[in-house]
Amino acid sequence: MKKFAVVVAAALLPLAAHAAGCGKPRNAFDQVYCASTVFSQADRDLNQQYSRLRTHLNPAQ
């Protein structure tokens, strides 16, 4: 159940970022929130790419 909640939260995060006005942040909280959203997405993308790369490496690499 906890895993499902994480997946749902991850799916809704971009919608929340848009709703927070990331195009025009109104205050410092919005700026931090939007930056953390971008960071989280970049982290997920990096982990995906790393996982793909590992399939092409041998164990010594």
mmCIF file of the C-alpha atoms, coordinates in Angstrom:
data_MODEL
# 
_entry.id   MODEL 
# 
loop_
_atom_site.group_PDB 
_atom_site.id 
_atom_site.type_symbol 
_atom_site.label_atom_id 
_atom_site.label_alt_id 
_atom_site.label_comp_id 
_atom_site.label_asym_id 
_atom_site.label_entity_id 
_atom_site.label_seq_id 
_atom_site.pdbx_PDB_ins_code 
_atom_site.Cartn_x 
_atom_site.Cartn_y 
_atom_site.Cartn_z 
_atom_site.occupancy 
_atom_site.B_iso_or_equiv 
_atom_site.pdbx_formal_charge 
_atom_site.auth_seq_id 
_atom_site.auth_comp_id 
_atom_site.auth_asym_id 
_atom_site.auth_atom_id 
_atom_site.pdbx_PDB_model_num 
ATOM 1  C CA . MET A 1 1  ? 0.000  0.000  0.000   1.00 0.00 ? 1  MET A CA 1 
ATOM 2  C CA . LYS A 1 2  ? 2.847  2.371  0.833   1.00 0.00 ? 2  LYS A CA 1 
ATOM 3  C CA . LYS A 1 3  ? 4.432  1.754  -2.581  1.00 0.00 ? 3  LYS A CA 1 
ATOM 4  C CA . PHE A 1 4  ? 1.129  2.618  -4.257  1.00 0.00 ? 4  PHE A CA 1 
ATOM 5  C CA . ALA A 1 5  ? 0.982  5.920  -2.358  1.00 0.00 ? 5  ALA A CA 1 
ATOM 6  C CA . VAL A 1 6  ? 4.500  6.797  -3.507  1.00 0.00 ? 6  VAL A CA 1 
ATOM 7  C CA . VAL A 1 7  ? 3.605  6.046  -7.134  1.00 0.00 ? 7  VAL A CA 1 
ATOM 8  C CA . VAL A 1 8  ? 0.461  8.157  -6.919  1.00 0.00 ? 8  VAL A CA 1 
ATOM 9  C CA . ALA A 1 9  ? 2.358  11.028 -5.289  1.00 0.00 ? 9  ALA A CA 1 
ATOM 10 C CA . ALA A 1 10 ? 5.055  10.870 -7.978  1.00 0.00 ? 10 ALA A CA 1 
ATOM 11 C CA . ALA A 1 11 ? 2.403  10.944 -10.689 1.00 0.00 ? 11 ALA A CA 1 
ATOM 12 C CA . LEU A 1 12 ? 0.656  13.952 -9.165  1.00 0.00 ? 12 LEU A CA 1 
ATOM 13 C CA . LEU A 1 13 ? 3.812  15.946 -8.375  1.00 0.00 ? 13 LEU A CA 1 
ATOM 14 C CA . PRO A 1 14 ? 4.050  17.622 -11.799 1.00 0.00 ? 14 PRO A CA 1 
ATOM 15 C CA . LEU A 1 15 ? 0.390  18.649 -11.523 1.00 0.00 ? 15 LEU A CA 1 
ATOM 16 C CA . ALA A 1 16 ? 1.032  20.122 -8.097  1.00 0.00 ? 16 ALA A CA 1 
ATOM 17 C CA . ALA A 1 17 ? 4.081  21.977 -9.404  1.00 0.00 ? 17 ALA A CA 1 
ATOM 18 C CA . HIS A 1 18 ? 2.003  23.485 -12.188 1.00 0.00 ? 18 HIS A CA 1 
ATOM 19 C CA . ALA A 1 19 ? -0.720 24.421 -9.733  1.00 0.00 ? 19 ALA A CA 1 
ATOM 20 C CA . ALA A 1 20 ? 1.872  26.094 -7.506  1.00 0.00 ? 20 ALA A CA 1 
ATOM 21 C CA . GLY A 1 21 ? 2.674  28.446 -10.376 1.00 0.00 ? 21 GLY A CA 1 
ATOM 22 C CA . CYS A 1 22 ? 6.178  27.288 -11.219 1.00 0.00 ? 22 CYS A CA 1 
ATOM 23 C CA . GLY A 1 23 ? 6.108  29.475 -14.297 1.00 0.00 ? 23 GLY A CA 1 
ATOM 24 C CA . LYS A 1 24 ? 5.774  32.518 -12.026 1.00 0.00 ? 24 LYS A CA 1 
ATOM 25 C CA . PRO A 1 25 ? 6.625  31.632 -8.412  1.00 0.00 ? 25 PRO A CA 1 
ATOM 26 C CA . ARG A 1 26 ? 5.018  34.100 -6.002  1.00 0.00 ? 26 ARG A CA 1 
ATOM 27 C CA . ASN A 1 27 ? 7.334  33.638 -3.044  1.00 0.00 ? 27 ASN A CA 1 
ATOM 28 C CA . ALA A 1 28 ? 10.373 31.790 -1.708  1.00 0.00 ? 28 ALA A CA 1 
ATOM 29 C CA . PHE A 1 29 ? 8.319  28.710 -0.817  1.00 0.00 ? 29 PHE A CA 1 
ATOM 30 C CA . ASP A 1 30 ? 7.103  28.388 -4.411  1.00 0.00 ? 30 ASP A CA 1 
ATOM 31 C CA . GLN A 1 31 ? 10.673 28.756 -5.669  1.00 0.00 ? 31 GLN A CA 1 
ATOM 32 C CA . VAL A 1 32 ? 11.977 26.041 -3.350  1.00 0.00 ? 32 VAL A CA 1 
ATOM 33 C CA . TYR A 1 33 ? 9.022  23.770 -4.100  1.00 0.00 ? 33 TYR A CA 1 
ATOM 34 C CA . CYS A 1 34 ? 9.465  24.139 -7.852  1.00 0.00 ? 34 CYS A CA 1 
ATOM 35 C CA . ALA A 1 35 ? 13.232 23.649 -7.654  1.00 0.00 ? 35 ALA A CA 1 
ATOM 36 C CA . SER A 1 36 ? 12.762 20.481 -5.601  1.00 0.00 ? 36 SER A CA 1 
ATOM 37 C CA . THR A 1 37 ? 10.280 19.190 -8.196  1.00 0.00 ? 37 THR A CA 1 
ATOM 38 C CA . VAL A 1 38 ? 12.808 19.753 -10.973 1.00 0.00 ? 38 VAL A CA 1 
ATOM 39 C CA . PHE A 1 39 ? 15.545 18.132 -8.885  1.00 0.00 ? 39 PHE A CA 1 
ATOM 40 C CA . SER A 1 40 ? 13.385 15.088 -8.142  1.00 0.00 ? 40 SER A CA 1 
ATOM 41 C CA . GLN A 1 41 ? 12.600 14.588 -11.823 1.00 0.00 ? 41 GLN A CA 1 
ATOM 42 C CA . ALA A 1 42 ? 16.275 14.961 -12.760 1.00 0.00 ? 42 ALA A CA 1 
ATOM 43 C CA . ASP A 1 43 ? 17.199 12.406 -10.100 1.00 0.00 ? 43 ASP A CA 1 
ATOM 44 C CA . ARG A 1 44 ? 14.640 9.926  -11.466 1.00 0.00 ? 44 ARG A CA 1 
ATOM 45 C CA . ASP A 1 45 ? 15.916 10.475 -15.020 1.00 0.00 ? 45 ASP A CA 1 
ATOM 46 C CA . LEU A 1 46 ? 19.527 9.976  -13.930 1.00 0.00 ? 46 LEU A CA 1 
ATOM 47 C CA . ASN A 1 47 ? 18.663 6.749  -12.100 1.00 0.00 ? 47 ASN A CA 1 
ATOM 48 C CA . GLN A 1 48 ? 16.826 5.457  -15.174 1.00 0.00 ? 48 GLN A CA 1 
ATOM 49 C CA . GLN A 1 49 ? 19.761 6.199  -17.450 1.00 0.00 ? 49 GLN A CA 1 
ATOM 50 C CA . TYR A 1 50 ? 22.218 4.637  -15.011 1.00 0.00 ? 50 TYR A CA 1 
ATOM 51 C CA . SER A 1 51 ? 20.112 1.483  -14.821 1.00 0.00 ? 51 SER A CA 1 
ATOM 52 C CA . ARG A 1 52 ? 20.091 1.257  -18.627 1.00 0.00 ? 52 ARG A CA 1 
ATOM 53 C CA . LEU A 1 53 ? 23.846 1.794  -18.790 1.00 0.00 ? 53 LEU A CA 1 
ATOM 54 C CA . ARG A 1 54 ? 24.513 -0.940 -16.228 1.00 0.00 ? 54 ARG A CA 1 
ATOM 55 C CA . THR A 1 55 ? 22.898 -3.504 -18.512 1.00 0.00 ? 55 THR A CA 1 
ATOM 56 C CA . HIS A 1 56 ? 25.656 -2.830 -21.071 1.00 0.00 ? 56 HIS A CA 1 
ATOM 57 C CA . LEU A 1 57 ? 28.559 -3.158 -18.617 1.00 0.00 ? 57 LEU A CA 1 
ATOM 58 C CA . ASN A 1 58 ? 30.266 -6.297 -17.467 1.00 0.00 ? 58 ASN A CA 1 
ATOM 59 C CA . PRO A 1 59 ? 30.587 -6.947 -13.709 1.00 0.00 ? 59 PRO A CA 1 
ATOM 60 C CA . ALA A 1 60 ? 34.185 -5.649 -13.602 1.00 0.00 ? 60 ALA A CA 1 
ATOM 61 C CA . GLN A 1 61 ? 33.098 -2.267 -14.889 1.00 0.00 ? 61 GLN A CA 1 
# 
